[in-house]
């Protein structure tokens, strides 16, 4: 059985908020070419919305969602353009 873990990285650099999440995976992943996202392989009605939501948020803040299925882990990250400070 694969050890379960998750690493979250968040920091601000210049005008961008970087968010990176990496977690363990033991199963193969299924990439949907039409959606440009990985498909959830979990059972149930409410799985598979997280990456779609993350992509929508990234687009709203002039970014893109980067996804990678690496050896034994899955990674997603984005750098959101922050709004200008209020004066």
mmCIF file as gemmi writes it, N, C-alpha and C atoms, coordinates in Angstrom:
data_model
loop_
_atom_site.group_PDB
_atom_site.id
_atom_site.type_symbol
_atom_site.label_atom_id
_atom_site.label_alt_id
_atom_site.label_comp_id
_atom_site.label_asym_id
_atom_site.label_entity_id
_atom_site.label_seq_id
_atom_site.pdbx_PDB_ins_code
_atom_site.Cartn_x
_atom_site.Cartn_y
_atom_site.Cartn_z
_atom_site.occupancy
_atom_site.B_iso_or_equiv
_atom_site.pdbx_formal_charge
_atom_site.auth_seq_id
_atom_site.auth_asym_id
_atom_site.pdbx_PDB_model_num
ATOM 1 N N . UNK Axp A 1 ? 0.842 -1.186 0 1 0 ? 1 A 1
ATOM 2 C CA . UNK Axp A 1 ? 0 0 0 1 0 ? 1 A 1
ATOM 3 C C . UNK Axp A 1 ? 0.886 1.247 0 1 0 ? 1 A 1
ATOM 4 N N . UNK Axp A 2 ? 0.53 2.235 -0.824 1 0 ? 2 A 1
ATOM 5 C CA . UNK Axp A 2 ? 1.301 3.465 -0.941 1 0 ? 2 A 1
ATOM 6 C C . UNK Axp A 2 ? 1.017 4.406 0.226 1 0 ? 2 A 1
ATOM 7 N N . UNK Axp A 3 ? 2.075 4.999 0.738 1 0 ? 3 A 1
ATOM 8 C CA . UNK Axp A 3 ? 1.926 5.996 1.795 1 0 ? 3 A 1
ATOM 9 C C . UNK Axp A 3 ? 1.19 7.211 1.242 1 0 ? 3 A 1
ATOM 10 N N . UNK Axp A 4 ? 0.238 7.744 2.008 1 0 ? 4 A 1
ATOM 11 C CA . UNK Axp A 4 ? -0.514 8.92 1.587 1 0 ? 4 A 1
ATOM 12 C C . UNK Axp A 4 ? 0.145 10.166 2.159 1 0 ? 4 A 1
ATOM 13 N N . UNK Axp A 5 ? 0.321 11.189 1.316 1 0 ? 5 A 1
ATOM 14 C CA . UNK Axp A 5 ? 0.893 12.447 1.757 1 0 ? 5 A 1
ATOM 15 C C . UNK Axp A 5 ? 0.453 13.565 0.817 1 0 ? 5 A 1
ATOM 16 N N . UNK Axp A 6 ? 0.559 14.791 1.289 1 0 ? 6 A 1
ATOM 17 C CA . UNK Axp A 6 ? 0.237 15.968 0.48 1 0 ? 6 A 1
ATOM 18 C C . UNK Axp A 6 ? 1.165 17.101 0.896 1 0 ? 6 A 1
ATOM 19 N N . UNK Axp A 7 ? 1.654 17.848 -0.085 1 0 ? 7 A 1
ATOM 20 C CA . UNK Axp A 7 ? 2.517 19.002 0.165 1 0 ? 7 A 1
ATOM 21 C C . UNK Axp A 7 ? 1.86 20.214 -0.487 1 0 ? 7 A 1
ATOM 22 N N . UNK Axp A 8 ? 1.685 21.289 0.271 1 0 ? 8 A 1
ATOM 23 C CA . UNK Axp A 8 ? 1.082 22.519 -0.231 1 0 ? 8 A 1
ATOM 24 C C . UNK Axp A 8 ? 2.111 23.635 -0.109 1 0 ? 8 A 1
ATOM 25 N N . UNK Axp A 9 ? 2.328 24.372 -1.209 1 0 ? 9 A 1
ATOM 26 C CA . UNK Axp A 9 ? 3.251 25.509 -1.214 1 0 ? 9 A 1
ATOM 27 C C . UNK Axp A 9 ? 2.485 26.748 -1.662 1 0 ? 9 A 1
ATOM 28 N N . UNK Axp A 10 ? 2.58 27.808 -0.874 1 0 ? 10 A 1
ATOM 29 C CA . UNK Axp A 10 ? 1.922 29.067 -1.214 1 0 ? 10 A 1
ATOM 30 C C . UNK Axp A 10 ? 2.893 30.201 -0.912 1 0 ? 10 A 1
ATOM 31 N N . UNK Axp A 11 ? 3.098 31.086 -1.891 1 0 ? 11 A 1
ATOM 32 C CA . UNK Axp A 11 ? 3.911 32.277 -1.633 1 0 ? 11 A 1
ATOM 33 C C . UNK Axp A 11 ? 3.574 33.366 -2.654 1 0 ? 11 A 1
ATOM 34 N N . UNK Axp A 12 ? 3.947 34.594 -2.324 1 0 ? 12 A 1
ATOM 35 C CA . UNK Axp A 12 ? 3.723 35.731 -3.213 1 0 ? 12 A 1
ATOM 36 C C . UNK Axp A 12 ? 5.066 36.176 -3.748 1 0 ? 12 A 1
ATOM 37 N N . UNK Axp A 13 ? 5.114 36.375 -5.048 1 0 ? 13 A 1
ATOM 38 C CA . UNK Axp A 13 ? 6.311 36.921 -5.697 1 0 ? 13 A 1
ATOM 39 C C . UNK Axp A 13 ? 5.832 37.977 -6.69 1 0 ? 13 A 1
ATOM 40 N N . UNK Axp A 14 ? 6.334 39.183 -6.516 1 0 ? 14 A 1
ATOM 41 C CA . UNK Axp A 14 ? 5.898 40.325 -7.322 1 0 ? 14 A 1
ATOM 42 C C . UNK Axp A 14 ? 4.371 40.444 -7.226 1 0 ? 14 A 1
ATOM 43 N N . UNK Axp A 15 ? 3.675 40.382 -8.342 1 0 ? 15 A 1
ATOM 44 C CA . UNK Axp A 15 ? 2.218 40.538 -8.35 1 0 ? 15 A 1
ATOM 45 C C . UNK Axp A 15 ? 1.488 39.209 -8.483 1 0 ? 15 A 1
ATOM 46 N N . UNK Axp A 16 ? 2.128 38.111 -8.118 1 0 ? 16 A 1
ATOM 47 C CA . UNK Axp A 16 ? 1.532 36.792 -8.301 1 0 ? 16 A 1
ATOM 48 C C . UNK Axp A 16 ? 1.468 36.005 -6.995 1 0 ? 16 A 1
ATOM 49 N N . UNK Axp A 17 ? 0.366 35.296 -6.829 1 0 ? 17 A 1
ATOM 50 C CA . UNK Axp A 17 ? 0.201 34.356 -5.731 1 0 ? 17 A 1
ATOM 51 C C . UNK Axp A 17 ? 0.406 32.963 -6.301 1 0 ? 17 A 1
ATOM 52 N N . UNK Axp A 18 ? 1.48 32.307 -5.892 1 0 ? 18 A 1
ATOM 53 C CA . UNK Axp A 18 ? 1.78 30.95 -6.364 1 0 ? 18 A 1
ATOM 54 C C . UNK Axp A 18 ? 1.127 29.951 -5.416 1 0 ? 18 A 1
ATOM 55 N N . UNK Axp A 19 ? 0.431 28.972 -6.001 1 0 ? 19 A 1
ATOM 56 C CA . UNK Axp A 19 ? -0.165 27.882 -5.232 1 0 ? 19 A 1
ATOM 57 C C . UNK Axp A 19 ? 0.239 26.577 -5.904 1 0 ? 19 A 1
ATOM 58 N N . UNK Axp A 20 ? 0.885 25.709 -5.155 1 0 ? 20 A 1
ATOM 59 C CA . UNK Axp A 20 ? 1.295 24.408 -5.674 1 0 ? 20 A 1
ATOM 60 C C . UNK Axp A 20 ? 0.867 23.304 -4.723 1 0 ? 20 A 1
ATOM 61 N N . UNK Axp A 21 ? 0.293 22.256 -5.268 1 0 ? 21 A 1
ATOM 62 C CA . UNK Axp A 21 ? -0.137 21.122 -4.46 1 0 ? 21 A 1
ATOM 63 C C . UNK Axp A 21 ? 0.397 19.857 -5.104 1 0 ? 21 A 1
ATOM 64 N N . UNK Axp A 22 ? 0.988 19.017 -4.284 1 0 ? 22 A 1
ATOM 65 C CA . UNK Axp A 22 ? 1.534 17.749 -4.745 1 0 ? 22 A 1
ATOM 66 C C . UNK Axp A 22 ? 1.056 16.664 -3.794 1 0 ? 22 A 1
ATOM 67 N N . UNK Axp A 23 ? 0.654 15.527 -4.328 1 0 ? 23 A 1
ATOM 68 C CA . UNK Axp A 23 ? 0.22 14.435 -3.466 1 0 ? 23 A 1
ATOM 69 C C . UNK Axp A 23 ? 0.648 13.097 -4.047 1 0 ? 23 A 1
ATOM 70 N N . UNK Axp A 24 ? 0.658 12.101 -3.16 1 0 ? 24 A 1
ATOM 71 C CA . UNK Axp A 24 ? 1.031 10.75 -3.568 1 0 ? 24 A 1
ATOM 72 C C . UNK Axp A 24 ? -0.053 10.155 -4.453 1 0 ? 24 A 1
ATOM 73 N N . UNK Axp A 25 ? 0.364 9.279 -5.353 1 0 ? 25 A 1
ATOM 74 C CA . UNK Axp A 25 ? -0.597 8.524 -6.16 1 0 ? 25 A 1
ATOM 75 C C . UNK Axp A 25 ? -0.024 7.136 -6.39 1 0 ? 25 A 1
ATOM 76 N N . UNK Axp A 26 ? -0.914 6.171 -6.396 1 0 ? 26 A 1
ATOM 77 C CA . UNK Axp A 26 ? -0.484 4.798 -6.638 1 0 ? 26 A 1
ATOM 78 C C . UNK Axp A 26 ? -1.152 4.209 -7.873 1 0 ? 26 A 1
ATOM 79 N N . UNK Axp A 27 ? -2.203 4.863 -8.329 1 0 ? 27 A 1
ATOM 80 C CA . UNK Axp A 27 ? -2.952 4.388 -9.489 1 0 ? 27 A 1
ATOM 81 C C . UNK Axp A 27 ? -2.547 5.173 -10.731 1 0 ? 27 A 1
ATOM 82 N N . UNK Axp A 28 ? -2.701 4.568 -11.91 1 0 ? 28 A 1
ATOM 83 C CA . UNK Axp A 28 ? -2.472 5.332 -13.131 1 0 ? 28 A 1
ATOM 84 C C . UNK Axp A 28 ? -3.514 6.442 -13.253 1 0 ? 28 A 1
ATOM 85 N N . UNK Axp A 29 ? -3.183 7.488 -13.968 1 0 ? 29 A 1
ATOM 86 C CA . UNK Axp A 29 ? -4.128 8.591 -14.17 1 0 ? 29 A 1
ATOM 87 C C . UNK Axp A 29 ? -4.656 8.561 -15.595 1 0 ? 29 A 1
ATOM 88 N N . UNK Axp A 30 ? -5.843 9.116 -15.769 1 0 ? 30 A 1
ATOM 89 C CA . UNK Axp A 30 ? -6.51 9.15 -17.062 1 0 ? 30 A 1
ATOM 90 C C . UNK Axp A 30 ? -6.608 10.598 -17.51 1 0 ? 30 A 1
ATOM 91 N N . UNK Axp A 31 ? -5.962 10.952 -18.617 1 0 ? 31 A 1
ATOM 92 C CA . UNK Axp A 31 ? -5.96 12.328 -19.107 1 0 ? 31 A 1
ATOM 93 C C . UNK Axp A 31 ? -7.024 12.486 -20.174 1 0 ? 31 A 1
ATOM 94 N N . UNK Axp A 32 ? -7.905 13.471 -20.006 1 0 ? 32 A 1
ATOM 95 C CA . UNK Axp A 32 ? -8.97 13.773 -20.964 1 0 ? 32 A 1
ATOM 96 C C . UNK Axp A 32 ? -8.447 14.833 -21.932 1 0 ? 32 A 1
ATOM 97 N N . UNK Axp A 33 ? -8.153 14.452 -23.157 1 0 ? 33 A 1
ATOM 98 C CA . UNK Axp A 33 ? -7.606 15.371 -24.156 1 0 ? 33 A 1
ATOM 99 C C . UNK Axp A 33 ? -8.562 16.524 -24.453 1 0 ? 33 A 1
ATOM 100 N N . UNK Axp A 34 ? -9.869 16.248 -24.495 1 0 ? 34 A 1
ATOM 101 C CA . UNK Axp A 34 ? -10.851 17.289 -24.809 1 0 ? 34 A 1
ATOM 102 C C . UNK Axp A 34 ? -10.926 18.346 -23.714 1 0 ? 34 A 1
ATOM 103 N N . UNK Axp A 35 ? -10.929 17.923 -22.465 1 0 ? 35 A 1
ATOM 104 C CA . UNK Axp A 35 ? -11.014 18.843 -21.324 1 0 ? 35 A 1
ATOM 105 C C . UNK Axp A 35 ? -9.661 19.441 -20.975 1 0 ? 35 A 1
ATOM 106 N N . UNK Axp A 36 ? -8.588 18.731 -21.313 1 0 ? 36 A 1
ATOM 107 C CA . UNK Axp A 36 ? -7.258 19.175 -20.922 1 0 ? 36 A 1
ATOM 108 C C . UNK Axp A 36 ? -6.996 18.972 -19.442 1 0 ? 36 A 1
ATOM 109 N N . UNK Axp A 37 ? -7.702 18.009 -18.847 1 0 ? 37 A 1
ATOM 110 C CA . UNK Axp A 37 ? -7.58 17.729 -17.426 1 0 ? 37 A 1
ATOM 111 C C . UNK Axp A 37 ? -7.497 16.237 -17.195 1 0 ? 37 A 1
ATOM 112 N N . UNK Axp A 38 ? -7.005 15.879 -16.032 1 0 ? 38 A 1
ATOM 113 C CA . UNK Axp A 38 ? -7.025 14.482 -15.632 1 0 ? 38 A 1
ATOM 114 C C . UNK Axp A 38 ? -8.416 14.139 -15.127 1 0 ? 38 A 1
ATOM 115 N N . UNK Axp A 39 ? -8.866 12.935 -15.399 1 0 ? 39 A 1
ATOM 116 C CA . UNK Axp A 39 ? -10.173 12.474 -14.931 1 0 ? 39 A 1
ATOM 117 C C . UNK Axp A 39 ? -10.02 11.773 -13.594 1 0 ? 39 A 1
ATOM 118 N N . UNK Axp A 40 ? -11.011 11.977 -12.76 1 0 ? 40 A 1
ATOM 119 C CA . UNK Axp A 40 ? -11.036 11.275 -11.477 1 0 ? 40 A 1
ATOM 120 C C . UNK Axp A 40 ? -11.378 9.815 -11.724 1 0 ? 40 A 1
ATOM 121 N N . UNK Axp A 41 ? -10.7 8.945 -11.023 1 0 ? 41 A 1
ATOM 122 C CA . UNK Axp A 41 ? -10.996 7.514 -11.13 1 0 ? 41 A 1
ATOM 123 C C . UNK Axp A 41 ? -11.745 7.028 -9.896 1 0 ? 41 A 1
ATOM 124 N N . UNK Axp A 42 ? -12.086 7.958 -8.998 1 0 ? 42 A 1
ATOM 125 C CA . UNK Axp A 42 ? -12.798 7.609 -7.769 1 0 ? 42 A 1
ATOM 126 C C . UNK Axp A 42 ? -14.27 7.362 -8.071 1 0 ? 42 A 1
ATOM 127 N N . UNK Axp A 43 ? -14.873 6.502 -7.288 1 0 ? 43 A 1
ATOM 128 C CA . UNK Axp A 43 ? -16.294 6.211 -7.414 1 0 ? 43 A 1
ATOM 129 C C . UNK Axp A 43 ? -17.105 7.324 -6.764 1 0 ? 43 A 1
ATOM 130 N N . UNK Axp A 44 ? -18.313 7.537 -7.259 1 0 ? 44 A 1
ATOM 131 C CA . UNK Axp A 44 ? -19.22 8.481 -6.62 1 0 ? 44 A 1
ATOM 132 C C . UNK Axp A 44 ? -19.533 9.672 -7.496 1 0 ? 44 A 1
ATOM 133 N N . UNK Axp A 45 ? -20.577 10.367 -7.129 1 0 ? 45 A 1
ATOM 134 C CA . UNK Axp A 45 ? -21.093 11.482 -7.918 1 0 ? 45 A 1
ATOM 135 C C . UNK Axp A 45 ? -20.249 12.733 -7.825 1 0 ? 45 A 1
ATOM 136 N N . UNK Axp A 46 ? -19.669 13.01 -6.673 1 0 ? 46 A 1
ATOM 137 C CA . UNK Axp A 46 ? -19.051 14.306 -6.429 1 0 ? 46 A 1
ATOM 138 C C . UNK Axp A 46 ? -17.547 14.331 -6.632 1 0 ? 46 A 1
ATOM 139 N N . UNK Axp A 47 ? -17.001 13.411 -7.383 1 0 ? 47 A 1
ATOM 140 C CA . UNK Axp A 47 ? -15.568 13.429 -7.676 1 0 ? 47 A 1
ATOM 141 C C . UNK Axp A 47 ? -15.336 14.029 -9.056 1 0 ? 47 A 1
ATOM 142 N N . UNK Axp A 48 ? -14.194 14.705 -9.211 1 0 ? 48 A 1
ATOM 143 C CA . UNK Axp A 48 ? -13.83 15.233 -10.516 1 0 ? 48 A 1
ATOM 144 C C . UNK Axp A 48 ? -14.118 16.708 -10.712 1 0 ? 48 A 1
ATOM 145 N N . UNK Axp A 49 ? -14.602 17.392 -9.695 1 0 ? 49 A 1
ATOM 146 C CA . UNK Axp A 49 ? -14.895 18.82 -9.829 1 0 ? 49 A 1
ATOM 147 C C . UNK Axp A 49 ? -13.726 19.707 -9.414 1 0 ? 49 A 1
ATOM 148 N N . UNK Axp A 50 ? -12.811 19.194 -8.624 1 0 ? 50 A 1
ATOM 149 C CA . UNK Axp A 50 ? -11.721 20.001 -8.086 1 0 ? 50 A 1
ATOM 150 C C . UNK Axp A 50 ? -10.827 20.614 -9.147 1 0 ? 50 A 1
ATOM 151 N N . UNK Axp A 51 ? -10.372 19.823 -10.105 1 0 ? 51 A 1
ATOM 152 C CA . UNK Axp A 51 ? -9.473 20.351 -11.133 1 0 ? 51 A 1
ATOM 153 C C . UNK Axp A 51 ? -10.2 21.31 -12.073 1 0 ? 51 A 1
ATOM 154 N N . UNK Axp A 52 ? -11.471 21.051 -12.347 1 0 ? 52 A 1
ATOM 155 C CA . UNK Axp A 52 ? -12.245 21.983 -13.183 1 0 ? 52 A 1
ATOM 156 C C . UNK Axp A 52 ? -12.388 23.326 -12.477 1 0 ? 52 A 1
ATOM 157 N N . UNK Axp A 53 ? -12.659 23.294 -11.187 1 0 ? 53 A 1
ATOM 158 C CA . UNK Axp A 53 ? -12.771 24.532 -10.408 1 0 ? 53 A 1
ATOM 159 C C . UNK Axp A 53 ? -11.441 25.266 -10.35 1 0 ? 53 A 1
ATOM 160 N N . UNK Axp A 54 ? -10.365 24.541 -10.139 1 0 ? 54 A 1
ATOM 161 C CA . UNK Axp A 54 ? -9.034 25.149 -10.079 1 0 ? 54 A 1
ATOM 162 C C . UNK Axp A 54 ? -8.671 25.804 -11.406 1 0 ? 54 A 1
ATOM 163 N N . UNK Axp A 55 ? -9.015 25.155 -12.513 1 0 ? 55 A 1
ATOM 164 C CA . UNK Axp A 55 ? -8.723 25.736 -13.832 1 0 ? 55 A 1
ATOM 165 C C . UNK Axp A 55 ? -9.534 27.016 -14.05 1 0 ? 55 A 1
ATOM 166 N N . UNK Axp A 56 ? -10.791 27.02 -13.645 1 0 ? 56 A 1
ATOM 167 C CA . UNK Axp A 56 ? -11.644 28.205 -13.787 1 0 ? 56 A 1
ATOM 168 C C . UNK Axp A 56 ? -11.088 29.374 -12.981 1 0 ? 56 A 1
ATOM 169 N N . UNK Axp A 57 ? -10.634 29.116 -11.764 1 0 ? 57 A 1
ATOM 170 C CA . UNK Axp A 57 ? -10.044 30.168 -10.93 1 0 ? 57 A 1
ATOM 171 C C . UNK Axp A 57 ? -8.756 30.682 -11.551 1 0 ? 57 A 1
ATOM 172 N N . UNK Axp A 58 ? -7.912 29.789 -12.049 1 0 ? 58 A 1
ATOM 173 C CA . UNK Axp A 58 ? -6.662 30.211 -12.694 1 0 ? 58 A 1
ATOM 174 C C . UNK Axp A 58 ? -6.954 31.119 -13.884 1 0 ? 58 A 1
ATOM 175 N N . UNK Axp A 59 ? -7.924 30.764 -14.705 1 0 ? 59 A 1
ATOM 176 C CA . UNK Axp A 59 ? -8.275 31.582 -15.87 1 0 ? 59 A 1
ATOM 177 C C . UNK Axp A 59 ? -8.809 32.949 -15.452 1 0 ? 59 A 1
ATOM 178 N N . UNK Axp A 60 ? -9.593 32.98 -14.381 1 0 ? 60 A 1
ATOM 179 C CA . UNK Axp A 60 ? -10.152 34.242 -13.887 1 0 ? 60 A 1
ATOM 180 C C . UNK Axp A 60 ? -9.044 35.22 -13.517 1 0 ? 60 A 1
ATOM 181 N N . UNK Axp A 61 ? -7.941 34.705 -12.976 1 0 ? 61 A 1
ATOM 182 C CA . UNK Axp A 61 ? -6.832 35.547 -12.545 1 0 ? 61 A 1
ATOM 183 C C . UNK Axp A 61 ? -5.67 35.537 -13.538 1 0 ? 61 A 1
ATOM 184 N N . UNK Axp A 62 ? -5.992 35.352 -14.807 1 0 ? 62 A 1
ATOM 185 C CA . UNK Axp A 62 ? -5.027 35.479 -15.908 1 0 ? 62 A 1
ATOM 186 C C . UNK Axp A 62 ? -3.855 34.512 -15.778 1 0 ? 62 A 1
ATOM 187 N N . UNK Axp A 63 ? -4.16 33.278 -15.418 1 0 ? 63 A 1
ATOM 188 C CA . UNK Axp A 63 ? -3.134 32.262 -15.259 1 0 ? 63 A 1
ATOM 189 C C . UNK Axp A 63 ? -3.588 30.985 -15.958 1 0 ? 63 A 1
ATOM 190 N N . UNK Axp A 64 ? -2.806 29.956 -15.783 1 0 ? 64 A 1
ATOM 191 C CA . UNK Axp A 64 ? -3.204 28.638 -16.275 1 0 ? 64 A 1
ATOM 192 C C . UNK Axp A 64 ? -2.876 27.627 -15.198 1 0 ? 64 A 1
ATOM 193 N N . UNK Axp A 65 ? -3.55 26.515 -15.253 1 0 ? 65 A 1
ATOM 194 C CA . UNK Axp A 65 ? -3.327 25.449 -14.29 1 0 ? 65 A 1
ATOM 195 C C . UNK Axp A 65 ? -2.353 24.456 -14.9 1 0 ? 65 A 1
ATOM 196 N N . UNK Axp A 66 ? -1.268 24.206 -14.211 1 0 ? 66 A 1
ATOM 197 C CA . UNK Axp A 66 ? -0.258 23.247 -14.684 1 0 ? 66 A 1
ATOM 198 C C . UNK Axp A 66 ? -0.454 21.933 -13.935 1 0 ? 66 A 1
ATOM 199 N N . UNK Axp A 67 ? -0.609 20.852 -14.683 1 0 ? 67 A 1
ATOM 200 C CA . UNK Axp A 67 ? -0.84 19.533 -14.102 1 0 ? 67 A 1
ATOM 201 C C . UNK Axp A 67 ? 0.221 18.57 -14.585 1 0 ? 67 A 1
ATOM 202 N N . UNK Axp A 68 ? 0.716 17.75 -13.661 1 0 ? 68 A 1
ATOM 203 C CA . UNK Axp A 68 ? 1.708 16.738 -14.015 1 0 ? 68 A 1
ATOM 204 C C . UNK Axp A 68 ? 1.438 15.461 -13.238 1 0 ? 68 A 1
ATOM 205 N N . UNK Axp A 69 ? 1.479 14.355 -13.927 1 0 ? 69 A 1
ATOM 206 C CA . UNK Axp A 69 ? 1.414 13.043 -13.282 1 0 ? 69 A 1
ATOM 207 C C . UNK Axp A 69 ? 2.832 12.488 -13.324 1 0 ? 69 A 1
ATOM 208 N N . UNK Axp A 70 ? 3.511 12.59 -12.209 1 0 ? 70 A 1
ATOM 209 C CA . UNK Axp A 70 ? 4.907 12.183 -12.106 1 0 ? 70 A 1
ATOM 210 C C . UNK Axp A 70 ? 4.983 10.801 -11.474 1 0 ? 70 A 1
ATOM 211 N N . UNK Axp A 71 ? 6.166 10.261 -11.395 1 0 ? 71 A 1
ATOM 212 C CA . UNK Axp A 71 ? 6.367 8.938 -10.823 1 0 ? 71 A 1
ATOM 213 C C . UNK Axp A 71 ? 5.943 8.918 -9.36 1 0 ? 71 A 1
ATOM 214 N N . UNK Axp A 72 ? 4.811 8.291 -9.071 1 0 ? 72 A 1
ATOM 215 C CA . UNK Axp A 72 ? 4.354 8.152 -7.701 1 0 ? 72 A 1
ATOM 216 C C . UNK Axp A 72 ? 3.722 9.38 -7.088 1 0 ? 72 A 1
ATOM 217 N N . UNK Axp A 73 ? 3.529 10.438 -7.874 1 0 ? 73 A 1
ATOM 218 C CA . UNK Axp A 73 ? 2.921 11.648 -7.317 1 0 ? 73 A 1
ATOM 219 C C . UNK Axp A 73 ? 2.178 12.421 -8.409 1 0 ? 73 A 1
ATOM 220 N N . UNK Axp A 74 ? 1.289 13.277 -7.968 1 0 ? 74 A 1
ATOM 221 C CA . UNK Axp A 74 ? 0.531 14.135 -8.868 1 0 ? 74 A 1
ATOM 222 C C . UNK Axp A 74 ? 0.747 15.568 -8.421 1 0 ? 74 A 1
ATOM 223 N N . UNK Axp A 75 ? 0.917 16.477 -9.368 1 0 ? 75 A 1
ATOM 224 C CA . UNK Axp A 75 ? 1.244 17.855 -9.051 1 0 ? 75 A 1
ATOM 225 C C . UNK Axp A 75 ? 0.329 18.807 -9.808 1 0 ? 75 A 1
ATOM 226 N N . UNK Axp A 76 ? -0.148 19.842 -9.128 1 0 ? 76 A 1
ATOM 227 C CA . UNK Axp A 76 ? -0.894 20.915 -9.777 1 0 ? 76 A 1
ATOM 228 C C . UNK Axp A 76 ? -0.382 22.239 -9.225 1 0 ? 76 A 1
ATOM 229 N N . UNK Axp A 77 ? -0.298 23.244 -10.095 1 0 ? 77 A 1
ATOM 230 C CA . UNK Axp A 77 ? 0.191 24.547 -9.64 1 0 ? 77 A 1
ATOM 231 C C . UNK Axp A 77 ? -0.339 25.647 -10.545 1 0 ? 77 A 1
ATOM 232 N N . UNK Axp A 78 ? -0.349 26.852 -10.004 1 0 ? 78 A 1
ATOM 233 C CA . UNK Axp A 78 ? -0.744 28.033 -10.757 1 0 ? 78 A 1
ATOM 234 C C . UNK Axp A 78 ? -0.109 29.25 -10.103 1 0 ? 78 A 1
ATOM 235 N N . UNK Axp A 79 ? -0.038 30.343 -10.832 1 0 ? 79 A 1
ATOM 236 C CA . UNK Axp A 79 ? 0.435 31.634 -10.296 1 0 ? 79 A 1
ATOM 237 C C . UNK Axp A 79 ? -0.625 32.668 -10.672 1 0 ? 79 A 1
ATOM 238 N N . UNK Axp A 80 ? -1.419 33.053 -9.699 1 0 ? 80 A 1
ATOM 239 C CA . UNK Axp A 80 ? -2.546 33.951 -9.941 1 0 ? 80 A 1
ATOM 240 C C . UNK Axp A 80 ? -2.094 35.41 -9.901 1 0 ? 80 A 1
ATOM 241 N N . UNK Axp A 81 ? -2.5 36.176 -10.903 1 0 ? 81 A 1
ATOM 242 C CA . UNK Axp A 81 ? -2.192 37.601 -10.941 1 0 ? 81 A 1
ATOM 243 C C . UNK Axp A 81 ? -3.064 38.305 -9.909 1 0 ? 81 A 1
ATOM 244 N N . UNK Axp A 82 ? -2.411 38.953 -8.95 1 0 ? 82 A 1
ATOM 245 C CA . UNK Axp A 82 ? -3.133 39.636 -7.885 1 0 ? 82 A 1
ATOM 246 C C . UNK Axp A 82 ? -3.681 40.965 -8.378 1 0 ? 82 A 1
ATOM 247 N N . UNK Axp A 83 ? -4.839 41.381 -7.855 1 0 ? 83 A 1
ATOM 248 C CA . UNK Axp A 83 ? -5.353 42.698 -8.243 1 0 ? 83 A 1
ATOM 249 C C . UNK Axp A 83 ? -4.463 43.8 -7.681 1 0 ? 83 A 1
ATOM 250 N N . UNK Axp A 84 ? -4.464 44.971 -8.3 1 0 ? 84 A 1
ATOM 251 C CA . UNK Axp A 84 ? -3.64 46.066 -7.783 1 0 ? 84 A 1
ATOM 252 C C . UNK Axp A 84 ? -4.114 46.461 -6.385 1 0 ? 84 A 1
ATOM 253 N N . UNK Axp A 85 ? -3.196 46.935 -5.536 1 0 ? 85 A 1
ATOM 254 C CA . UNK Axp A 85 ? -3.588 47.344 -4.178 1 0 ? 85 A 1
ATOM 255 C C . UNK Axp A 85 ? -4.532 48.543 -4.214 1 0 ? 85 A 1
ATOM 256 N N . UNK Axp A 86 ? -5.419 48.588 -3.229 1 0 ? 86 A 1
ATOM 257 C CA . UNK Axp A 86 ? -6.322 49.734 -3.117 1 0 ? 86 A 1
ATOM 258 C C . UNK Axp A 86 ? -5.536 50.937 -2.619 1 0 ? 86 A 1
ATOM 259 N N . UNK Axp A 87 ? -5.83 52.095 -3.177 1 0 ? 87 A 1
ATOM 260 C CA . UNK Axp A 87 ? -5.093 53.29 -2.713 1 0 ? 87 A 1
ATOM 261 C C . UNK Axp A 87 ? -5.991 54.237 -1.977 1 0 ? 87 A 1
